[in-house]
Amino acid sequence: MPLRTDWQSAWRDSINDPYKLLSRLRLEEIAARISKTAAEQFPLRVPQGYVKRMRRGEAHDPLLRQVLPIDEEMRLAPGFSLDAVGDTQARAAAGVIRKYHGRALLIATGSCAIHCRYCFRRYFPYADENAARDHWRDAIETVRANPGIDEVILSGGDPLSVITSKLAELTDGLRRIGHIRRLRIHSRLPVVLPERIDAALLQWLASLPWPVSFVIHANHANEFDDSVDAALAALRGAGVTLLNQAVLLRGVNDNVHALAELSERGFAAGVLPYYLHQLDRVQGVAHFEVPDERAKLLHAELHSRLSGYLVPRLVREIPGDAGKRAL
C-alpha cells in the first residue's frame, strides 16, 4: 500500500485531549480515572492512526493503557527518581551521552509523536540538552575528538521527529570522521506514525555510508497493522537492519501469550526481537512495574515456547554499568 508523505499533517491531527480520546473509544465511563494533573505535567499525544488500532469499548486495551494519563501516575513511589538511567552523570556535551564503550548517544530532540506514560525521559531537560542545536556542531566535534567512538546512536524524544534535512546535516558532518563505523537510530515513529517513513527519509537512509541499525519500539502485537508493515518494508528496502525493543509493562504485555505474539508479529514484519526491558524506574510509572521474579518466569516461558531468535534479551539498565544488565 502507498505511504503518505505528509507526516507532519498526520502529526498535527493527533489527539491531545484524554476525554476526546475516551469518547472516540466509547469509554466515557472510565473518565474518572483520568488525572488532569498528570495530563498537564505530561500531556496526552497520540496519532489518529494509532488510536484506530485500539479496541472500542475495551477499558483495558493495551494500547490505550500506554498513553492514557491516570491518577496512579501521581502517587510518589520509593525507589523511583527523575533520572532513572543516569543520563545526567553520563553527559559528555549538550545532548551527548556516553555510557558505554565505543558509543555516543545523541539526544536529537525532545519531541515525539506519542507520549508514552512510562517514558523514562519524561523529566529530561531537553531545552538545555539538545544535540541538534547549532547545526549539531558540538555533537559532531565531541564525536570527532574521541577516536574510541565507532557507533553513533540517535535518540530523543524521537529522532525522526526531526525533519530529514536536519538529520542529513548531522550525517554529512559524521561522514568526515573516519572512526565512525555504525549508525543506530531508535524510533517509535514507524509504529505510531508510519507516515514518517517517506521518500526523503528513505533516500537519506539509503545514501549513508555505514551499516544502519534501526531499533523500533513496539510493546504489543496490536501495534502492528498494514501501514506499519508497509513502513517497515520500506525501511528494509533502504538497507537498514530492523530490531525491536519492548518494555515489560503490567497490564500491557505481562503474559507469555502477549510476549510471544509480539515477537512473532514483529518477525512477520521483518523485525528481530532485541531487548525486553524491565521498567526504568522514573517517578510516575510504578503502576506499570512487573517484579523481577515474574519477569524472569515469563522470559523462561517464552524460551520454552519460541525459537531462540524470537526471544529478546531480558535486561535492566543500571546507572554506571558498562552495558545493559541481563536478568
ZAVO-854221 format. One record per residue (C-alpha): residue number from 0; x, y, z. Coordinates in steps of 0.02 Angstrom, whole numbers, always signed. Example, Ala and Ser with C-alpha at 12.3 -4.5 7.8 and 13.67 -1.06 7.14 Angstrom:
@vomi->0 px->+615 py->-225 pz->+390
@vomi->1 px->+684 py->-53 pz->+357
***
This chain:
@vomi->0 px->+0 py->+0 pz->+0
@vomi->1 px->+66 py->+177 pz->-36
@vomi->2 px->+140 py->+276 pz->+106
@vomi->3 px->+78 py->+450 pz->+144
@vomi->4 px->+213 py->+581 pz->+129
@vomi->5 px->+135 py->+722 pz->+230
@vomi->6 px->+184 py->+654 pz->+400
@vomi->7 px->+182 py->+825 pz->+482
@vomi->8 px->-2 py->+845 pz->+441
@vomi->9 px->-37 py->+673 pz->+516
@vomi->10 px->+58 py->+726 pz->+671
@vomi->11 px->-40 py->+889 pz->+685
@vomi->12 px->-201 py->+786 pz->+681
@vomi->13 px->-150 py->+692 pz->+839
@vomi->14 px->-271 py->+683 pz->+986
@vomi->15 px->-216 py->+788 pz->+1135
@vomi->16 px->-372 py->+782 pz->+1243
@vomi->17 px->-394 py->+624 pz->+1350
@vomi->18 px->-582 py->+650 pz->+1362
@vomi->19 px->-595 py->+661 pz->+1172
@vomi->20 px->-493 py->+501 pz->+1161
@vomi->21 px->-611 py->+408 pz->+1278
@vomi->22 px->-761 py->+474 pz->+1182
@vomi->23 px->-687 py->+410 pz->+1020
@vomi->24 px->-665 py->+239 pz->+1101
@vomi->25 px->-840 py->+240 pz->+1179
@vomi->26 px->-761 py->+233 pz->+1353
@vomi->27 px->-835 py->+387 pz->+1436
@vomi->28 px->-873 py->+281 pz->+1590
@vomi->29 px->-688 py->+274 pz->+1639
@vomi->30 px->-661 py->+463 pz->+1625
@vomi->31 px->-650 py->+473 pz->+1815
@vomi->32 px->-482 py->+383 pz->+1806
@vomi->33 px->-403 py->+524 pz->+1708
@vomi->34 px->-281 py->+634 pz->+1805
@vomi->35 px->-292 py->+814 pz->+1747
@vomi->36 px->-131 py->+850 pz->+1841
@vomi->37 px->-38 py->+710 pz->+1752
@vomi->38 px->-108 py->+770 pz->+1586
@vomi->39 px->-45 py->+946 pz->+1622
@vomi->40 px->+128 py->+888 pz->+1675
@vomi->41 px->+150 py->+767 pz->+1530
@vomi->42 px->+13 py->+800 pz->+1401
@vomi->43 px->-76 py->+665 pz->+1304
@vomi->44 px->-18 py->+648 pz->+1125
@vomi->45 px->-73 py->+504 pz->+1014
@vomi->46 px->-86 py->+496 pz->+823
@vomi->47 px->-253 py->+455 pz->+744
@vomi->48 px->-185 py->+301 pz->+658
@vomi->49 px->-129 py->+229 pz->+824
@vomi->50 px->-300 py->+264 pz->+901
@vomi->51 px->-380 py->+163 pz->+760
@vomi->52 px->-286 py->+10 pz->+821
@vomi->53 px->-364 py->+24 pz->+995
@vomi->54 px->-515 py->-85 pz->+1032
@vomi->55 px->-676 py->+13 pz->+1052
@vomi->56 px->-766 py->-11 pz->+1217
@vomi->57 px->-616 py->-103 pz->+1294
@vomi->58 px->-561 py->-13 pz->+1452
@vomi->59 px->-408 py->-125 pz->+1470
@vomi->60 px->-346 py->-106 pz->+1292
@vomi->61 px->-156 py->-125 pz->+1296
@vomi->62 px->-126 py->+20 pz->+1177
@vomi->63 px->-241 py->+138 pz->+1273
@vomi->64 px->-154 py->+95 pz->+1436
@vomi->65 px->+12 py->+153 pz->+1364
@vomi->66 px->-50 py->+330 pz->+1330
@vomi->67 px->-193 py->+375 pz->+1449
@vomi->68 px->-143 py->+490 pz->+1595
@vomi->69 px->-221 py->+415 pz->+1752
@vomi->70 px->-222 py->+450 pz->+1939
@vomi->71 px->-93 py->+315 pz->+1977
@vomi->72 px->+42 py->+422 pz->+1896
@vomi->73 px->+30 py->+549 pz->+2036
@vomi->74 px->+75 py->+428 pz->+2175
@vomi->75 px->+254 py->+450 pz->+2235
@vomi->76 px->+344 py->+284 pz->+2241
@vomi->77 px->+501 py->+246 pz->+2342
@vomi->78 px->+650 py->+198 pz->+2234
@vomi->79 px->+585 py->+296 pz->+2084
@vomi->80 px->+679 py->+453 pz->+2031
@vomi->81 px->+678 py->+591 pz->+1900
@vomi->82 px->+833 py->+521 pz->+1810
@vomi->83 px->+810 py->+334 pz->+1816
@vomi->84 px->+951 py->+285 pz->+1697
@vomi->85 px->+1088 py->+408 pz->+1746
@vomi->86 px->+1082 py->+518 pz->+1592
@vomi->87 px->+1143 py->+670 pz->+1689
@vomi->88 px->+1301 py->+589 pz->+1753
@vomi->89 px->+1342 py->+520 pz->+1580
@vomi->90 px->+1334 py->+690 pz->+1492
@vomi->91 px->+1482 py->+722 pz->+1376
@vomi->92 px->+1417 py->+881 pz->+1292
@vomi->93 px->+1249 py->+965 pz->+1263
@vomi->94 px->+1135 py->+824 pz->+1209
@vomi->95 px->+1277 py->+697 pz->+1201
@vomi->96 px->+1275 py->+549 pz->+1320
@vomi->97 px->+1418 py->+423 pz->+1338
@vomi->98 px->+1378 py->+273 pz->+1445
@vomi->99 px->+1453 py->+125 pz->+1353
@vomi->100 px->+1620 py->+93 pz->+1271
@vomi->101 px->+1629 py->+143 pz->+1088
@vomi->102 px->+1459 py->+227 pz->+1082
@vomi->103 px->+1393 py->+404 pz->+1088
@vomi->104 px->+1206 py->+436 pz->+1105
@vomi->105 px->+1140 py->+599 pz->+1035
@vomi->106 px->+979 py->+675 pz->+1103
@vomi->107 px->+914 py->+742 pz->+938
@vomi->108 px->+754 py->+820 pz->+1005
@vomi->109 px->+630 py->+818 pz->+1148
@vomi->110 px->+483 py->+796 pz->+1029
@vomi->111 px->+392 py->+634 pz->+998
@vomi->112 px->+235 py->+589 pz->+902
@vomi->113 px->+167 py->+494 pz->+1051
@vomi->114 px->+183 py->+520 pz->+1238
@vomi->115 px->+205 py->+350 pz->+1320
@vomi->116 px->+158 py->+359 pz->+1503
@vomi->117 px->+307 py->+250 pz->+1554
@vomi->118 px->+434 py->+365 pz->+1467
@vomi->119 px->+599 py->+364 pz->+1563
@vomi->120 px->+647 py->+537 pz->+1495
@vomi->121 px->+485 py->+624 pz->+1540
@vomi->122 px->+583 py->+741 pz->+1655
@vomi->123 px->+737 py->+761 pz->+1544
@vomi->124 px->+794 py->+943 pz->+1519
@vomi->125 px->+776 py->+944 pz->+1331
@vomi->126 px->+784 py->+1133 pz->+1317
@vomi->127 px->+965 py->+1130 pz->+1376
@vomi->128 px->+1017 py->+957 pz->+1314
@vomi->129 px->+987 py->+957 pz->+1128
@vomi->130 px->+1122 py->+890 pz->+1012
@vomi->131 px->+1037 py->+961 pz->+856
@vomi->132 px->+1057 py->+1142 pz->+905
@vomi->133 px->+1183 py->+1250 pz->+813
@vomi->134 px->+1182 py->+1128 pz->+666
@vomi->135 px->+1245 py->+984 pz->+776
@vomi->136 px->+1413 py->+1072 pz->+793
@vomi->137 px->+1456 py->+1025 pz->+973
@vomi->138 px->+1395 py->+847 pz->+950
@vomi->139 px->+1498 py->+819 pz->+793
@vomi->140 px->+1654 py->+894 pz->+873
@vomi->141 px->+1630 py->+784 pz->+1027
@vomi->142 px->+1624 py->+629 pz->+919
@vomi->143 px->+1772 py->+689 pz->+814
@vomi->144 px->+1878 py->+718 pz->+969
@vomi->145 px->+1851 py->+541 pz->+1035
@vomi->146 px->+1927 py->+411 pz->+917
@vomi->147 px->+1860 py->+272 pz->+1028
@vomi->148 px->+1682 py->+311 pz->+971
@vomi->149 px->+1639 py->+199 pz->+824
@vomi->150 px->+1449 py->+199 pz->+840
@vomi->151 px->+1331 py->+348 pz->+847
@vomi->152 px->+1156 py->+321 pz->+915
@vomi->153 px->+1013 py->+442 pz->+879
@vomi->154 px->+884 py->+452 pz->+1017
@vomi->155 px->+767 py->+580 pz->+1096
@vomi->156 px->+621 py->+612 pz->+1115
@vomi->157 px->+614 py->+533 pz->+945
@vomi->158 px->+748 py->+574 pz->+817
@vomi->159 px->+626 py->+551 pz->+673
@vomi->160 px->+530 py->+699 pz->+743
@vomi->161 px->+671 py->+799 pz->+664
@vomi->162 px->+649 py->+840 pz->+479
@vomi->163 px->+756 py->+737 pz->+361
@vomi->164 px->+861 py->+884 pz->+300
@vomi->165 px->+913 py->+917 pz->+481
@vomi->166 px->+960 py->+735 pz->+505
@vomi->167 px->+1063 py->+745 pz->+345
@vomi->168 px->+1159 py->+892 pz->+419
@vomi->169 px->+1219 py->+776 pz->+556
@vomi->170 px->+1268 py->+631 pz->+445
@vomi->171 px->+1355 py->+749 pz->+324
@vomi->172 px->+1465 py->+802 pz->+469
@vomi->173 px->+1493 py->+624 pz->+529
@vomi->174 px->+1546 py->+565 pz->+356
@vomi->175 px->+1709 py->+660 pz->+380
@vomi->176 px->+1751 py->+566 pz->+540
@vomi->177 px->+1849 py->+410 pz->+493
@vomi->178 px->+1823 py->+314 pz->+655
@vomi->179 px->+1632 py->+305 pz->+639
@vomi->180 px->+1585 py->+129 pz->+583
@vomi->181 px->+1399 py->+114 pz->+626
@vomi->182 px->+1242 py->+219 pz->+646
@vomi->183 px->+1096 py->+168 pz->+754
@vomi->184 px->+925 py->+251 pz->+760
@vomi->185 px->+799 py->+222 pz->+899
@vomi->186 px->+625 py->+275 pz->+846
@vomi->187 px->+445 py->+235 pz->+888
@vomi->188 px->+378 py->+332 pz->+738
@vomi->189 px->+375 py->+186 pz->+614
@vomi->190 px->+249 py->+106 pz->+734
@vomi->191 px->+147 py->+255 pz->+792
@vomi->192 px->+164 py->+371 pz->+641
@vomi->193 px->+213 py->+263 pz->+492
@vomi->194 px->+181 py->+411 pz->+376
@vomi->195 px->+352 py->+474 pz->+432
@vomi->196 px->+437 py->+341 pz->+326
@vomi->197 px->+427 py->+444 pz->+168
@vomi->198 px->+531 py->+453 pz->+9
@vomi->199 px->+651 py->+585 pz->+75
@vomi->200 px->+690 py->+486 pz->+232
@vomi->201 px->+717 py->+326 pz->+135
@vomi->202 px->+831 py->+413 pz->+12
@vomi->203 px->+934 py->+483 pz->+156
@vomi->204 px->+949 py->+312 pz->+240
@vomi->205 px->+998 py->+226 pz->+78
@vomi->206 px->+1135 py->+355 pz->+48
@vomi->207 px->+1225 py->+330 pz->+214
@vomi->208 px->+1400 py->+255 pz->+207
@vomi->209 px->+1385 py->+148 pz->+365
@vomi->210 px->+1281 py->-3 pz->+414
@vomi->211 px->+1122 py->+65 pz->+494
@vomi->212 px->+1029 py->-22 pz->+634
@vomi->213 px->+852 py->+41 pz->+657
@vomi->214 px->+777 py->-3 pz->+827
@vomi->215 px->+589 py->+17 pz->+831
@vomi->216 px->+488 py->+12 pz->+991
@vomi->217 px->+331 py->-95 pz->+997
@vomi->218 px->+262 py->-170 pz->+1157
@vomi->219 px->+111 py->-265 pz->+1091
@vomi->220 px->+64 py->-358 pz->+932
@vomi->221 px->-89 py->-246 pz->+910
@vomi->222 px->+26 py->-100 pz->+872
@vomi->223 px->+61 py->-177 pz->+701
@vomi->224 px->-55 py->-153 pz->+553
@vomi->225 px->-40 py->-140 pz->+363
@vomi->226 px->+26 py->+38 pz->+371
@vomi->227 px->+162 py->-12 pz->+494
@vomi->228 px->+206 py->-164 pz->+390
@vomi->229 px->+225 py->-53 pz->+236
@vomi->230 px->+336 py->+70 pz->+329
@vomi->231 px->+447 py->-70 pz->+394
@vomi->232 px->+459 py->-149 pz->+221
@vomi->233 px->+514 py->+19 pz->+152
@vomi->234 px->+647 py->+34 pz->+286
@vomi->235 px->+712 py->-139 pz->+245
@vomi->236 px->+716 py->-88 pz->+63
@vomi->237 px->+830 py->+57 pz->+111
@vomi->238 px->+954 py->-69 pz->+178
@vomi->239 px->+933 py->-50 pz->+366
@vomi->240 px->+931 py->-189 pz->+495
@vomi->241 px->+769 py->-187 pz->+595
@vomi->242 px->+764 py->-232 pz->+779
@vomi->243 px->+630 py->-211 pz->+911
@vomi->244 px->+648 py->-164 pz->+1092
@vomi->245 px->+499 py->-177 pz->+1208
@vomi->246 px->+466 py->-132 pz->+1388
@vomi->247 px->+384 py->-259 pz->+1503
@vomi->248 px->+228 py->-169 pz->+1564
@vomi->249 px->+96 py->-226 pz->+1687
@vomi->250 px->-74 py->-229 pz->+1604
@vomi->251 px->+2 py->-217 pz->+1430
@vomi->252 px->+111 py->-367 pz->+1392
@vomi->253 px->+147 py->-455 pz->+1558
@vomi->254 px->+92 py->-627 pz->+1499
@vomi->255 px->+180 py->-754 pz->+1390
@vomi->256 px->+43 py->-753 pz->+1257
@vomi->257 px->+61 py->-565 pz->+1228
@vomi->258 px->+252 py->-575 pz->+1225
@vomi->259 px->+252 py->-721 pz->+1104
@vomi->260 px->+128 py->-635 pz->+989
@vomi->261 px->+235 py->-478 pz->+992
@vomi->262 px->+392 py->-572 pz->+937
@vomi->263 px->+300 py->-671 pz->+804
@vomi->264 px->+205 py->-521 pz->+734
@vomi->265 px->+362 py->-415 pz->+730
@vomi->266 px->+461 py->-551 pz->+642
@vomi->267 px->+323 py->-569 pz->+513
@vomi->268 px->+352 py->-384 pz->+476
@vomi->269 px->+539 py->-412 pz->+460
@vomi->270 px->+593 py->-358 pz->+635
@vomi->271 px->+703 py->-460 pz->+751
@vomi->272 px->+669 py->-453 pz->+939
@vomi->273 px->+814 py->-365 pz->+1026
@vomi->274 px->+780 py->-314 pz->+1206
@vomi->275 px->+638 py->-338 pz->+1329
@vomi->276 px->+673 py->-202 pz->+1457
@vomi->277 px->+625 py->-204 pz->+1637
@vomi->278 px->+545 py->-38 pz->+1676
@vomi->279 px->+659 py->+112 pz->+1703
@vomi->280 px->+607 py->+174 pz->+1874
@vomi->281 px->+560 py->+354 pz->+1842
@vomi->282 px->+430 py->+439 pz->+1953
@vomi->283 px->+252 py->+416 pz->+1890
@vomi->284 px->+269 py->+243 pz->+1814
@vomi->285 px->+268 py->+124 pz->+1962
@vomi->286 px->+96 py->+58 pz->+1915
@vomi->287 px->+174 py->-19 pz->+1759
@vomi->288 px->+311 py->-114 pz->+1852
@vomi->289 px->+324 py->-303 pz->+1843
@vomi->290 px->+427 py->-385 pz->+1982
@vomi->291 px->+593 py->-461 pz->+1927
@vomi->292 px->+544 py->-638 pz->+1978
@vomi->293 px->+386 py->-627 pz->+1874
@vomi->294 px->+487 py->-556 pz->+1729
@vomi->295 px->+612 py->-699 pz->+1737
@vomi->296 px->+472 py->-827 pz->+1740
@vomi->297 px->+390 py->-750 pz->+1588
@vomi->298 px->+556 py->-747 pz->+1497
@vomi->299 px->+587 py->-931 pz->+1536
@vomi->300 px->+413 py->-974 pz->+1471
@vomi->301 px->+449 py->-876 pz->+1314
@vomi->302 px->+609 py->-976 pz->+1288
@vomi->303 px->+512 py->-1138 pz->+1300
@vomi->304 px->+382 py->-1078 pz->+1176
@vomi->305 px->+480 py->-990 pz->+1037
@vomi->306 px->+633 py->-1019 pz->+930
@vomi->307 px->+786 py->-939 pz->+1007
@vomi->308 px->+799 py->-799 pz->+879
@vomi->309 px->+623 py->-742 pz->+927
@vomi->310 px->+666 py->-720 pz->+1111
@vomi->311 px->+727 py->-545 pz->+1159
@vomi->312 px->+857 py->-524 pz->+1295
@vomi->313 px->+779 py->-479 pz->+1463
@vomi->314 px->+879 py->-332 pz->+1530
@vomi->315 px->+881 py->-188 pz->+1651
@vomi->316 px->+980 py->-27 pz->+1636
@vomi->317 px->+1080 py->+14 pz->+1792
@vomi->318 px->+1164 py->+186 pz->+1801
@vomi->319 px->+1352 py->+165 pz->+1796
@vomi->320 px->+1353 py->-11 pz->+1722
@vomi->321 px->+1459 py->-44 pz->+1568
@vomi->322 px->+1308 py->-112 pz->+1474
@vomi->323 px->+1130 py->-172 pz->+1495
@vomi->324 px->+1118 py->-297 pz->+1637
@vomi->325 px->+1043 py->-465 pz->+1589
@vomi->326 px->+916 py->-535 pz->+1712
***
